[in-house]
Amino acid sequence: MRIYFSPCGIGLGHVGRCIPIAKRLVQKNIKVMFSTYREGIHYVEREKLPLVKAPPIGFQVKPDGTIDFRQTAVNPGPFLASFTLMKQVNAEIEAIQSFKPDVVVSDSRASPLLAARILGIPRICILNQFQVIIPRKTHFLRLARFADSITLTIVGNIWTSGNEVLIPDFPQPYTISTGNLNIPKSYRKKVKVIGPILSTLPSELPTKKELRRKLKSPIDKPLILVSISGPTREKSYLTGALRKILLEFPDDYEIVLSLGYPNADTEPILHSNLRIYKWIPNRFEYLKACDLVISRAGHGTLTQCMYYGKPMILVPTPSHTEQLNNAKQAEKLGVANVIEQEELNKGKLLENVQRILKRETFERLKQIQREVVQYNGLENAVKTIIELAEKRG
């Protein structure tokens, strides 16, 4: 049996949830192959999984990490964007024909689904955003209305063109991506909510106290995990701002800052009560050991924190509608506080840390955690893929 994975390579979240599935399949003596680009390449290479490098695609970003929709629309422009998509489709056709998979699994990429459709190969789409949503700013209203009118028809048809659409999220009322899943009824019959895809469950790790000893973190101080994910240019501004703020944070807190560069070394840089890692391979150990997470509002980070029962302070990427919706939903559920990037400073961050570490936040999270730990997205995804492959066989 052969399974071909083609996750979006922008940031690490899409590749990060395909890797645990691939590793579980490899344990069952199933051959796997990855196709991705940009940041995703480094992650797959670090995990030593077979890889085909796909033509890159992305969006324009301002110096502060804000997504620049105007420049993205102008450069590369509709003609070159269409050319890039066709280049990706062609590359995927060649790679799929060479590997001869039983199933193609795409995570938020259209080109592999189109290629597999042309070749008549069963396909599964993993997704947490059904359509691209343009921010509702005055000078974007016309672009927003135009985009909304076509994406549900064109993109929605592509996402559901395969056999299954898997949403790696919690069912209602705890769905984080609810603001990004405007799915028309005609598409819903193929959509399945499977739970988040985690490589390591809390129950598989030692106790919080034991992990603190292992990680050489003080037991008598709150441990804050600052995990910055996303594309390099999108996160660099926030990383710089947080580094300055955290260097001045009181010694009452132990802080671990992860910069999220999978091609970097794993040795920390030490500054008093602040440890800075370019990459943390044992991230889930820190997630269980910590008391609070500070991060962007990526879907994977939020669902992982909820599964581990950790409160969050979120700084969503400006103009990134998916993250803004995720952050809004997490705040509504009572598991996170949100700080706008332009309002981020030492006083504001410290105030939010002190407020969110109060007892009532943890009680709310414990209640949610008891309900959500029953959803195992990894097992559900593996089962769905194998069943589809066996049907074809």
C-alpha positions as YAML, in Angstrom:
chain: A
units: angstrom
residues:
- id: 1
  name: MET
  ca: [0.00, 0.00, 0.00]
- id: 2
  name: ARG
  ca: [1.25, 3.50, -0.89]
- id: 3
  name: ILE
  ca: [0.01, 6.87, 0.39]
- id: 4
  name: TYR
  ca: [1.01, 10.22, -1.12]
- id: 5
  name: PHE
  ca: [0.86, 13.28, 1.21]
- id: 6
  name: SER
  ca: [0.75, 16.79, -0.23]
- id: 7
  name: PRO
  ca: [0.39, 19.35, 2.58]
- id: 8
  name: CYS
  ca: [0.54, 23.13, 2.17]
- id: 9
  name: GLY
  ca: [4.11, 24.23, 2.86]
- id: 10
  name: ILE
  ca: [3.35, 27.73, 4.19]
- id: 11
  name: GLY
  ca: [4.27, 27.55, 7.89]
- id: 12
  name: LEU
  ca: [4.47, 24.23, 9.72]
- id: 13
  name: GLY
  ca: [0.88, 23.48, 10.75]
- id: 14
  name: HIS
  ca: [-0.27, 21.57, 7.66]
- id: 15
  name: VAL
  ca: [2.88, 19.47, 7.38]
- id: 16
  name: GLY
  ca: [2.90, 19.07, 11.16]
- id: 17
  name: ARG
  ca: [-0.43, 17.25, 11.19]
- id: 18
  name: CYS
  ca: [0.39, 15.05, 8.17]
- id: 19
  name: ILE
  ca: [3.70, 13.78, 9.60]
- id: 20
  name: PRO
  ca: [2.10, 11.88, 12.55]
- id: 21
  name: ILE
  ca: [-0.33, 10.20, 10.13]
- id: 22
  name: ALA
  ca: [2.52, 9.22, 7.81]
- id: 23
  name: LYS
  ca: [4.61, 7.84, 10.68]
- id: 24
  name: ARG
  ca: [1.70, 5.75, 11.95]
- id: 25
  name: LEU
  ca: [1.22, 4.34, 8.43]
- id: 26
  name: VAL
  ca: [4.95, 3.56, 8.16]
- id: 27
  name: GLN
  ca: [4.64, 1.57, 11.40]
- id: 28
  name: LYS
  ca: [2.07, -0.54, 9.55]
- id: 29
  name: ASN
  ca: [4.58, -1.17, 6.71]
- id: 30
  name: ILE
  ca: [2.81, 1.25, 4.37]
- id: 31
  name: LYS
  ca: [5.02, 3.31, 2.02]
- id: 32
  name: VAL
  ca: [4.58, 7.10, 2.09]
- id: 33
  name: MET
  ca: [5.79, 10.03, 0.00]
- id: 34
  name: PHE
  ca: [5.55, 13.79, 0.71]
- id: 35
  name: SER
  ca: [5.19, 16.68, -1.71]
- id: 36
  name: THR
  ca: [5.48, 20.18, -0.24]
- id: 37
  name: TYR
  ca: [7.37, 23.49, -0.51]
- id: 38
  name: ARG
  ca: [8.78, 26.45, 1.46]
- id: 39
  name: GLU
  ca: [8.91, 25.93, 5.28]
- id: 40
  name: GLY
  ca: [7.27, 22.53, 4.92]
- id: 41
  name: ILE
  ca: [10.37, 21.12, 3.18]
- id: 42
  name: HIS
  ca: [12.61, 21.63, 6.24]
- id: 43
  name: TYR
  ca: [10.08, 19.93, 8.54]
- id: 44
  name: VAL
  ca: [9.76, 16.84, 6.34]
- id: 45
  name: GLU
  ca: [13.53, 16.65, 5.88]
- id: 46
  name: ARG
  ca: [14.07, 16.84, 9.66]
- id: 47
  name: GLU
  ca: [11.69, 13.90, 10.11]
- id: 48
  name: LYS
  ca: [13.61, 11.96, 7.41]
- id: 49
  name: LEU
  ca: [10.53, 11.12, 5.35]
- id: 50
  name: PRO
  ca: [10.63, 10.67, 1.53]
- id: 51
  name: LEU
  ca: [10.07, 14.02, -0.18]
- id: 52
  name: VAL
  ca: [9.41, 15.59, -3.58]
- id: 53
  name: LYS
  ca: [9.87, 19.37, -3.64]
- id: 54
  name: ALA
  ca: [6.87, 21.13, -5.20]
- id: 55
  name: PRO
  ca: [6.90, 24.56, -6.92]
- id: 56
  name: PRO
  ca: [6.38, 27.21, -4.19]
- id: 57
  name: ILE
  ca: [3.30, 29.37, -3.83]
- id: 58
  name: GLY
  ca: [2.44, 31.98, -1.19]
- id: 59
  name: PHE
  ca: [1.32, 35.51, -0.41]
- id: 60
  name: GLN
  ca: [2.90, 38.93, 0.11]
- id: 61
  name: VAL
  ca: [3.67, 40.07, 3.67]
- id: 62
  name: LYS
  ca: [4.37, 43.54, 5.11]
- id: 63
  name: PRO
  ca: [7.36, 44.14, 7.46]
- id: 64
  name: ASP
  ca: [5.13, 43.76, 10.56]
- id: 65
  name: GLY
  ca: [3.89, 40.35, 9.42]
- id: 66
  name: THR
  ca: [0.54, 41.64, 8.12]
- id: 67
  name: ILE
  ca: [-0.73, 39.81, 5.03]
- id: 68
  name: ASP
  ca: [-0.73, 42.27, 2.12]
- id: 69
  name: PHE
  ca: [-3.78, 41.30, 0.06]
- id: 70
  name: ARG
  ca: [-3.32, 44.21, -2.36]
- id: 71
  name: GLN
  ca: [0.25, 43.22, -3.29]
- id: 72
  name: THR
  ca: [-0.70, 39.53, -3.36]
- id: 73
  name: ALA
  ca: [-3.43, 40.35, -5.89]
- id: 74
  name: VAL
  ca: [-1.06, 42.49, -8.01]
- id: 75
  name: ASN
  ca: [2.13, 40.43, -7.68]
- id: 76
  name: PRO
  ca: [2.34, 37.80, -9.13]
- id: 77
  name: GLY
  ca: [-1.04, 38.77, -10.62]
- id: 78
  name: PRO
  ca: [-3.81, 36.51, -11.91]
- id: 79
  name: PHE
  ca: [-1.92, 35.31, -15.02]
- id: 80
  name: LEU
  ca: [1.24, 34.27, -13.17]
- id: 81
  name: ALA
  ca: [-0.80, 32.85, -10.28]
- id: 82
  name: SER
  ca: [-2.69, 30.65, -12.75]
- id: 83
  name: PHE
  ca: [0.62, 29.66, -14.34]
- id: 84
  name: THR
  ca: [2.03, 28.71, -10.90]
- id: 85
  name: LEU
  ca: [-1.03, 26.60, -10.13]
- id: 86
  name: MET
  ca: [-0.71, 24.78, -13.47]
- id: 87
  name: LYS
  ca: [3.01, 24.30, -12.81]
- id: 88
  name: GLN
  ca: [2.13, 22.75, -9.44]
- id: 89
  name: VAL
  ca: [-0.53, 20.50, -11.00]
- id: 90
  name: ASN
  ca: [1.94, 19.30, -13.63]
- id: 91
  name: ALA
  ca: [4.61, 18.63, -10.98]
- id: 92
  name: GLU
  ca: [2.08, 16.69, -8.89]
- id: 93
  name: ILE
  ca: [1.01, 14.58, -11.89]
- id: 94
  name: GLU
  ca: [4.64, 13.61, -12.54]
- id: 95
  name: ALA
  ca: [5.33, 12.81, -8.86]
- id: 96
  name: ILE
  ca: [2.10, 10.83, -8.42]
- id: 97
  name: GLN
  ca: [2.68, 8.83, -11.59]
- id: 98
  name: SER
  ca: [6.20, 8.01, -10.41]
- id: 99
  name: PHE
  ca: [5.15, 6.94, -6.88]
- id: 100
  name: LYS
  ca: [1.92, 5.14, -7.92]
- id: 101
  name: PRO
  ca: [-0.04, 5.74, -4.69]
- id: 102
  name: ASP
  ca: [-3.30, 4.07, -3.70]
- id: 103
  name: VAL
  ca: [-4.54, 7.31, -2.10]
- id: 104
  name: VAL
  ca: [-3.53, 10.98, -2.37]
- id: 105
  name: VAL
  ca: [-3.93, 12.99, 0.87]
- id: 106
  name: SER
  ca: [-3.93, 16.76, 0.39]
- id: 107
  name: ASP
  ca: [-3.80, 19.18, 3.30]
- id: 108
  name: SER
  ca: [-5.17, 22.53, 2.11]
- id: 109
  name: ARG
  ca: [-3.67, 22.25, -1.40]
- id: 110
  name: ALA
  ca: [-5.71, 22.31, -4.59]
- id: 111
  name: SER
  ca: [-3.07, 21.15, -7.10]
- id: 112
  name: PRO
  ca: [-2.65, 17.57, -5.77]
- id: 113
  name: LEU
  ca: [-6.42, 17.09, -5.74]
- id: 114
  name: LEU
  ca: [-6.65, 18.27, -9.35]
- id: 115
  name: ALA
  ca: [-3.72, 16.04, -10.36]
- id: 116
  name: ALA
  ca: [-5.16, 12.97, -8.61]
- id: 117
  name: ARG
  ca: [-8.54, 13.65, -10.17]
- id: 118
  name: ILE
  ca: [-6.97, 13.71, -13.65]
- id: 119
  name: LEU
  ca: [-5.21, 10.42, -12.89]
- id: 120
  name: GLY
  ca: [-8.31, 8.81, -11.37]
- id: 121
  name: ILE
  ca: [-6.72, 8.15, -7.95]
- id: 122
  name: PRO
  ca: [-8.79, 8.27, -4.70]
- id: 123
  name: ARG
  ca: [-8.15, 11.43, -2.71]
- id: 124
  name: ILE
  ca: [-8.70, 12.78, 0.79]
- id: 125
  name: CYS
  ca: [-8.61, 16.45, 1.71]
- id: 126
  name: ILE
  ca: [-7.61, 17.60, 5.23]
- id: 127
  name: LEU
  ca: [-8.90, 21.09, 5.87]
- id: 128
  name: ASN
  ca: [-9.69, 23.64, 8.58]
- id: 129
  name: GLN
  ca: [-10.56, 26.59, 6.33]
- id: 130
  name: PHE
  ca: [-13.15, 25.95, 3.63]
- id: 131
  name: GLN
  ca: [-12.81, 29.27, 1.82]
- id: 132
  name: VAL
  ca: [-10.39, 32.20, 1.69]
- id: 133
  name: ILE
  ca: [-11.91, 35.18, 3.50]
- id: 134
  name: ILE
  ca: [-10.68, 38.69, 2.59]
- id: 135
  name: PRO
  ca: [-10.66, 41.16, 5.55]
- id: 136
  name: ARG
  ca: [-13.73, 43.46, 5.62]
- id: 137
  name: LYS
  ca: [-11.85, 46.76, 5.38]
- id: 138
  name: THR
  ca: [-13.35, 49.61, 3.37]
- id: 139
  name: HIS
  ca: [-10.82, 49.46, 0.52]
- id: 140
  name: PHE
  ca: [-11.20, 45.66, 0.35]
- id: 141
  name: LEU
  ca: [-15.00, 45.48, 0.22]
- id: 142
  name: ARG
  ca: [-15.21, 45.03, -3.55]
- id: 143
  name: LEU
  ca: [-12.42, 42.44, -3.53]
- id: 144
  name: ALA
  ca: [-14.04, 40.68, -0.55]
- id: 145
  name: ARG
  ca: [-17.47, 40.44, -2.23]
- id: 146
  name: PHE
  ca: [-15.91, 39.18, -5.45]
- id: 147
  name: ALA
  ca: [-13.77, 36.58, -3.64]
- id: 148
  name: ASP
  ca: [-16.68, 35.31, -1.55]
- id: 149
  name: SER
  ca: [-18.86, 34.91, -4.62]
- id: 150
  name: ILE
  ca: [-16.41, 32.64, -6.44]
- id: 151
  name: THR
  ca: [-14.43, 30.75, -3.79]
- id: 152
  name: LEU
  ca: [-17.33, 28.74, -2.40]
- id: 153
  name: THR
  ca: [-18.15, 27.56, -5.92]
- id: 154
  name: ILE
  ca: [-14.65, 26.99, -7.34]
- id: 155
  name: VAL
  ca: [-12.54, 26.18, -4.27]
- id: 156
  name: GLY
  ca: [-15.39, 24.37, -2.51]
- id: 157
  name: ASN
  ca: [-15.81, 22.14, -5.54]
- id: 158
  name: ILE
  ca: [-12.08, 21.33, -5.53]
- id: 159
  name: TRP
  ca: [-11.98, 20.51, -1.78]
- id: 160
  name: THR
  ca: [-14.93, 18.13, -2.09]
- id: 161
  name: SER
  ca: [-13.91, 16.61, -5.43]
- id: 162
  name: GLY
  ca: [-12.40, 13.61, -3.66]
- id: 163
  name: ASN
  ca: [-13.81, 10.86, -1.48]
- id: 164
  name: GLU
  ca: [-13.55, 12.52, 1.96]
- id: 165
  name: VAL
  ca: [-12.95, 15.93, 3.55]
- id: 166
  name: LEU
  ca: [-11.50, 15.56, 7.06]
- id: 167
  name: ILE
  ca: [-11.74, 18.48, 9.50]
- id: 168
  name: PRO
  ca: [-9.10, 18.04, 12.27]
- id: 169
  name: ASP
  ca: [-11.11, 19.93, 14.86]
- id: 170
  name: PHE
  ca: [-13.47, 19.28, 17.78]
- id: 171
  name: PRO
  ca: [-17.21, 18.88, 17.15]
- id: 172
  name: GLN
  ca: [-19.51, 21.65, 18.35]
- id: 173
  name: PRO
  ca: [-19.62, 23.45, 20.71]
- id: 174
  name: TYR
  ca: [-15.81, 23.36, 20.88]
- id: 175
  name: THR
  ca: [-14.99, 23.76, 17.16]
- id: 176
  name: ILE
  ca: [-12.14, 26.29, 16.88]
- id: 177
  name: SER
  ca: [-12.40, 26.80, 13.10]
- id: 178
  name: THR
  ca: [-16.17, 27.39, 13.12]
- id: 179
  name: GLY
  ca: [-15.71, 30.91, 11.70]
- id: 180
  name: ASN
  ca: [-13.77, 29.50, 8.73]
- id: 181
  name: LEU
  ca: [-16.09, 26.61, 7.82]
- id: 182
  name: ASN
  ca: [-18.90, 28.17, 5.86]
- id: 183
  name: ILE
  ca: [-19.76, 24.90, 4.09]
- id: 184
  name: PRO
  ca: [-22.88, 24.83, 1.87]
- id: 185
  name: LYS
  ca: [-25.27, 21.92, 2.42]
- id: 186
  name: SER
  ca: [-24.49, 20.46, -1.01]
- id: 187
  name: TYR
  ca: [-20.89, 19.78, 0.11]
- id: 188
  name: ARG
  ca: [-21.50, 18.60, 3.69]
- id: 189
  name: LYS
  ca: [-22.15, 14.93, 2.94]
- id: 190
  name: LYS
  ca: [-18.42, 14.40, 2.27]
- id: 191
  name: VAL
  ca: [-17.23, 16.36, 5.31]
- id: 192
  name: LYS
  ca: [-16.24, 14.61, 8.55]
- id: 193
  name: VAL
  ca: [-15.04, 16.24, 11.81]
- id: 194
  name: ILE
  ca: [-12.40, 13.85, 13.19]
- id: 195
  name: GLY
  ca: [-10.73, 15.67, 16.11]
- id: 196
  name: PRO
  ca: [-7.23, 17.24, 16.19]
- id: 197
  name: ILE
  ca: [-4.25, 15.27, 14.88]
- id: 198
  name: LEU
  ca: [-1.65, 15.01, 17.66]
- id: 199
  name: SER
  ca: [1.54, 12.97, 17.50]
- id: 200
  name: THR
  ca: [1.64, 12.68, 21.32]
- id: 201
  name: LEU
  ca: [-1.32, 12.51, 23.71]
- id: 202
  name: PRO
  ca: [-1.13, 13.89, 27.28]
- id: 203
  name: SER
  ca: [-1.76, 10.40, 28.68]
- id: 204
  name: GLU
  ca: [1.39, 9.11, 26.91]
- id: 205
  name: LEU
  ca: [3.67, 11.49, 28.84]
- id: 206
  name: PRO
  ca: [4.91, 11.54, 32.46]
- id: 207
  name: THR
  ca: [3.22, 13.80, 35.02]
- id: 208
  name: LYS
  ca: [3.66, 17.56, 34.90]
- id: 209
  name: LYS
  ca: [5.92, 17.40, 37.98]
- id: 210
  name: GLU
  ca: [8.12, 14.68, 36.47]
- id: 211
  name: LEU
  ca: [8.41, 16.63, 33.21]
- id: 212
  name: ARG
  ca: [9.46, 19.77, 35.07]
- id: 213
  name: ARG
  ca: [12.32, 17.81, 36.66]
- id: 214
  name: LYS
  ca: [13.32, 16.31, 33.30]
- id: 215
  name: LEU
  ca: [13.26, 19.70, 31.56]
- id: 216
  name: LYS
  ca: [15.11, 21.35, 34.49]
- id: 217
  name: SER
  ca: [12.32, 23.86, 35.00]
- id: 218
  name: PRO
  ca: [11.49, 25.17, 38.51]
- id: 219
  name: ILE
  ca: [8.45, 23.52, 40.08]
- id: 220
  name: ASP
  ca: [7.62, 26.54, 42.26]
- id: 221
  name: LYS
  ca: [7.24, 29.09, 39.40]
- id: 222
  name: PRO
  ca: [4.69, 29.34, 36.55]
- id: 223
  name: LEU
  ca: [6.20, 28.04, 33.30]
- id: 224
  name: ILE
  ca: [5.22, 30.00, 30.18]
- id: 225
  name: LEU
  ca: [5.69, 28.40, 26.75]
- id: 226
  name: VAL
  ca: [5.97, 31.00, 23.98]
- id: 227
  name: SER
  ca: [5.55, 29.14, 20.69]
- id: 228
  name: ILE
  ca: [5.74, 31.21, 17.52]
- id: 229
  name: SER
  ca: [4.53, 29.39, 14.43]
- id: 230
  name: GLY
  ca: [3.80, 30.45, 10.86]
- id: 231
  name: PRO
  ca: [5.80, 31.47, 7.77]
- id: 232
  name: THR
  ca: [9.21, 33.01, 8.51]
- id: 233
  name: ARG
  ca: [8.41, 36.53, 7.29]
- id: 234
  name: GLU
  ca: [5.01, 36.50, 8.98]
- id: 235
  name: LYS
  ca: [6.38, 35.64, 12.43]
- id: 236
  name: SER
  ca: [9.71, 37.53, 12.45]
- id: 237
  name: TYR
  ca: [8.21, 40.84, 13.63]
- id: 238
  name: LEU
  ca: [6.38, 39.21, 16.55]
- id: 239
  name: THR
  ca: [9.44, 37.14, 17.48]
- id: 240
  name: GLY
  ca: [11.56, 40.29, 17.72]
- id: 241
  name: ALA
  ca: [8.94, 42.17, 19.76]
- id: 242
  name: LEU
  ca: [8.40, 39.29, 22.19]
- id: 243
  name: ARG
  ca: [12.11, 38.68, 22.68]
- id: 244
  name: LYS
  ca: [12.56, 42.29, 23.88]
- id: 245
  name: ILE
  ca: [9.52, 42.10, 26.17]
- id: 246
  name: LEU
  ca: [10.37, 38.71, 27.69]
- id: 247
  name: LEU
  ca: [13.97, 39.71, 28.45]
- id: 248
  name: GLU
  ca: [12.47, 42.29, 30.85]
- id: 249
  name: PHE
  ca: [9.84, 39.96, 32.37]
- id: 250
  name: PRO
  ca: [9.94, 39.48, 36.15]
- id: 251
  name: ASP
  ca: [11.84, 36.51, 37.62]
- id: 252
  name: ASP
  ca: [8.52, 35.26, 39.04]
- id: 253
  name: TYR
  ca: [8.07, 33.37, 35.76]
- id: 254
  name: GLU
  ca: [10.11, 30.75, 33.92]
- id: 255
  name: ILE
  ca: [9.83, 31.33, 30.16]
- id: 256
  name: VAL
  ca: [10.64, 29.09, 27.18]
- id: 257
  name: LEU
  ca: [10.55, 30.77, 23.75]
- id: 258
  name: SER
  ca: [10.42, 28.51, 20.67]
- id: 259
  name: LEU
  ca: [11.19, 30.23, 17.36]
- id: 260
  name: GLY
  ca: [9.93, 27.32, 15.24]
- id: 261
  name: TYR
  ca: [12.80, 26.76, 12.78]
- id: 262
  name: PRO
  ca: [12.95, 22.98, 12.07]
- id: 263
  name: ASN
  ca: [16.25, 23.20, 10.16]
- id: 264
  name: ALA
  ca: [18.04, 24.75, 13.17]
- id: 265
  name: ASP
  ca: [19.91, 23.24, 16.14]
- id: 266
  name: THR
  ca: [18.12, 22.40, 19.41]
- id: 267
  name: GLU
  ca: [20.50, 23.96, 21.94]
- id: 268
  name: PRO
  ca: [18.91, 26.81, 23.97]
- id: 269
  name: ILE
  ca: [20.23, 30.34, 24.43]
- id: 270
  name: LEU
  ca: [19.97, 31.20, 28.15]
- id: 271
  name: HIS
  ca: [19.03, 34.63, 29.54]
- id: 272
  name: SER
  ca: [18.30, 34.42, 33.28]
- id: 273
  name: ASN
  ca: [14.68, 33.10, 33.45]
- id: 274
  name: LEU
  ca: [14.30, 33.01, 29.63]
- id: 275
  name: ARG
  ca: [15.35, 30.06, 27.43]
- id: 276
  name: ILE
  ca: [15.26, 30.63, 23.66]
- id: 277
  name: TYR
  ca: [15.13, 27.61, 21.36]
- id: 278
  name: LYS
  ca: [15.32, 27.78, 17.57]
- id: 279
  name: TRP
  ca: [13.58, 24.39, 17.55]
- id: 280
  name: ILE
  ca: [12.08, 22.18, 20.28]
- id: 281
  name: PRO
  ca: [11.84, 18.52, 19.19]
- id: 282
  name: ASN
  ca: [10.05, 17.51, 22.41]
- id: 283
  name: ARG
  ca: [7.42, 20.24, 22.15]
- id: 284
  name: PHE
  ca: [4.62, 18.19, 23.71]
- id: 285
  name: GLU
  ca: [6.67, 17.66, 26.87]
- id: 286
  name: TYR
  ca: [6.91, 21.43, 27.28]
- id: 287
  name: LEU
  ca: [3.21, 21.76, 26.45]
- id: 288
  name: LYS
  ca: [2.24, 19.40, 29.28]
- id: 289
  name: ALA
  ca: [4.78, 20.88, 31.69]
- id: 290
  name: CYS
  ca: [3.78, 24.53, 31.15]
- id: 291
  name: ASP
  ca: [1.06, 26.60, 32.81]
- id: 292
  name: LEU
  ca: [0.36, 29.00, 29.93]
- id: 293
  name: VAL
  ca: [1.00, 29.29, 26.19]
- id: 294
  name: ILE
  ca: [1.64, 32.54, 24.28]
- id: 295
  name: SER
  ca: [1.37, 32.19, 20.50]
- id: 296
  name: ARG
  ca: [-0.15, 33.24, 17.21]
- id: 297
  name: ALA
  ca: [-3.67, 31.90, 16.60]
- id: 298
  name: GLY
  ca: [-2.89, 29.01, 14.27]
- id: 299
  name: HIS
  ca: [-5.46, 26.22, 14.25]
- id: 300
  name: GLY
  ca: [-3.04, 23.45, 15.27]
- id: 301
  name: THR
  ca: [-1.67, 25.34, 18.27]
- id: 302
  name: LEU
  ca: [-5.15, 26.15, 19.60]
- id: 303
  name: THR
  ca: [-6.51, 22.61, 19.33]
- id: 304
  name: GLN
  ca: [-3.35, 21.17, 20.91]
- id: 305
  name: CYS
  ca: [-3.56, 23.58, 23.86]
- id: 306
  name: MET
  ca: [-7.23, 22.72, 24.43]
- id: 307
  name: TYR
  ca: [-6.43, 19.00, 24.29]
- id: 308
  name: TYR
  ca: [-3.67, 19.53, 26.88]
- id: 309
  name: GLY
  ca: [-5.84, 21.85, 28.99]
- id: 310
  name: LYS
  ca: [-3.57, 24.90, 28.68]
- id: 311
  name: PRO
  ca: [-4.78, 28.53, 28.70]
- id: 312
  name: MET
  ca: [-3.52, 30.82, 25.95]
- id: 313
  name: ILE
  ca: [-2.62, 34.41, 25.19]
- id: 314
  name: LEU
  ca: [-3.02, 34.87, 21.45]
- id: 315
  name: VAL
  ca: [-1.51, 37.53, 19.18]
- id: 316
  name: PRO
  ca: [-3.13, 36.81, 15.79]
- id: 317
  name: THR
  ca: [-1.39, 37.88, 12.59]
- id: 318
  name: PRO
  ca: [-2.93, 41.22, 11.50]
- id: 319
  name: SER
  ca: [-5.32, 40.89, 8.52]
- id: 320
  name: HIS
  ca: [-5.10, 37.08, 8.74]
- id: 321
  name: THR
  ca: [-8.83, 36.37, 8.82]
- id: 322
  name: GLU
  ca: [-8.47, 32.68, 9.68]
- id: 323
  name: GLN
  ca: [-6.34, 33.48, 12.75]
- id: 324
  name: LEU
  ca: [-8.61, 36.34, 13.78]
- id: 325
  name: ASN
  ca: [-11.63, 34.01, 13.66]
- id: 326
  name: ASN
  ca: [-9.73, 31.29, 15.56]
- id: 327
  name: ALA
  ca: [-8.71, 33.77, 18.26]
- id: 328
  name: LYS
  ca: [-12.24, 35.12, 18.57]
- id: 329
  name: GLN
  ca: [-13.65, 31.60, 19.01]
- id: 330
  name: ALA
  ca: [-11.02, 30.64, 21.61]
- id: 331
  name: GLU
  ca: [-11.80, 33.80, 23.57]
- id: 332
  name: LYS
  ca: [-15.53, 33.04, 23.33]
- id: 333
  name: LEU
  ca: [-14.91, 29.53, 24.72]
- id: 334
  name: GLY
  ca: [-13.07, 31.08, 27.67]
- id: 335
  name: VAL
  ca: [-9.72, 29.40, 26.99]
- id: 336
  name: ALA
  ca: [-7.71, 32.39, 25.72]
- id: 337
  name: ASN
  ca: [-7.10, 36.11, 26.00]
- id: 338
  name: VAL
  ca: [-6.40, 38.01, 22.77]
- id: 339
  name: ILE
  ca: [-3.95, 40.91, 22.30]
- id: 340
  name: GLU
  ca: [-3.84, 42.77, 19.00]
- id: 341
  name: GLN
  ca: [-0.28, 42.97, 17.66]
- id: 342
  name: GLU
  ca: [-0.26, 46.79, 17.58]
- id: 343
  name: GLU
  ca: [-1.24, 46.85, 21.29]
- id: 344
  name: LEU
  ca: [1.44, 44.39, 22.43]
- id: 345
  name: ASN
  ca: [3.81, 45.74, 25.09]
- id: 346
  name: LYS
  ca: [5.33, 44.55, 28.37]
- id: 347
  name: GLY
  ca: [2.57, 46.02, 30.57]
- id: 348
  name: LYS
  ca: [-0.28, 44.60, 28.48]
- id: 349
  name: LEU
  ca: [1.32, 41.14, 28.24]
- id: 350
  name: LEU
  ca: [2.14, 40.93, 31.95]
- id: 351
  name: GLU
  ca: [-1.38, 42.04, 32.88]
- id: 352
  name: ASN
  ca: [-2.87, 39.29, 30.68]
- id: 353
  name: VAL
  ca: [-0.47, 36.66, 32.09]
- id: 354
  name: GLN
  ca: [-1.51, 37.52, 35.65]
- id: 355
  name: ARG
  ca: [-5.20, 37.54, 34.76]
- id: 356
  name: ILE
  ca: [-5.28, 34.27, 32.81]
- id: 357
  name: LEU
  ca: [-3.36, 32.34, 35.49]
- id: 358
  name: LYS
  ca: [-6.28, 32.80, 37.88]
- id: 359
  name: ARG
  ca: [-8.02, 29.63, 39.05]
- id: 360
  name: GLU
  ca: [-11.33, 30.04, 37.15]
- id: 361
  name: THR
  ca: [-9.57, 29.79, 33.76]
- id: 362
  name: PHE
  ca: [-8.09, 26.42, 34.68]
- id: 363
  name: GLU
  ca: [-11.43, 25.11, 35.94]
- id: 364
  name: ARG
  ca: [-13.03, 25.99, 32.60]
- id: 365
  name: LEU
  ca: [-10.18, 24.30, 30.71]
- id: 366
  name: LYS
  ca: [-10.38, 21.13, 32.82]
- id: 367
  name: GLN
  ca: [-14.08, 20.88, 32.00]
- id: 368
  name: ILE
  ca: [-13.42, 21.29, 28.26]
- id: 369
  name: GLN
  ca: [-10.43, 18.92, 28.33]
- id: 370
  name: ARG
  ca: [-12.53, 16.14, 29.89]
- id: 371
  name: GLU
  ca: [-14.91, 16.36, 26.93]
- id: 372
  name: VAL
  ca: [-12.45, 16.82, 24.03]
- id: 373
  name: VAL
  ca: [-9.85, 14.14, 24.85]
- id: 374
  name: GLN
  ca: [-12.22, 11.48, 23.51]
- id: 375
  name: TYR
  ca: [-11.62, 12.73, 19.92]
- id: 376
  name: ASN
  ca: [-8.52, 11.16, 18.35]
- id: 377
  name: GLY
  ca: [-7.97, 12.74, 14.94]
- id: 378
  name: LEU
  ca: [-4.81, 10.72, 14.29]
- id: 379
  name: GLU
  ca: [-6.56, 7.36, 14.65]
- id: 380
  name: ASN
  ca: [-9.58, 8.56, 12.65]
- id: 381
  name: ALA
  ca: [-7.40, 9.86, 9.80]
- id: 382
  name: VAL
  ca: [-5.30, 6.66, 9.62]
- id: 383
  name: LYS
  ca: [-8.45, 4.51, 9.62]
- id: 384
  name: THR
  ca: [-10.09, 6.58, 6.84]
- id: 385
  name: ILE
  ca: [-6.97, 6.44, 4.63]
- id: 386
  name: ILE
  ca: [-6.48, 2.69, 5.01]
- id: 387
  name: GLU
  ca: [-10.16, 1.94, 4.37]
- id: 388
  name: LEU
  ca: [-10.12, 4.03, 1.18]
- id: 389
  name: ALA
  ca: [-6.90, 2.37, -0.02]
- id: 390
  name: GLU
  ca: [-8.33, -1.11, 0.67]
- id: 391
  name: LYS
  ca: [-11.51, -0.25, -1.27]
- id: 392
  name: ARG
  ca: [-9.40, 0.66, -4.29]
- id: 393
  name: GLY
  ca: [-7.40, -2.56, -3.90]
...
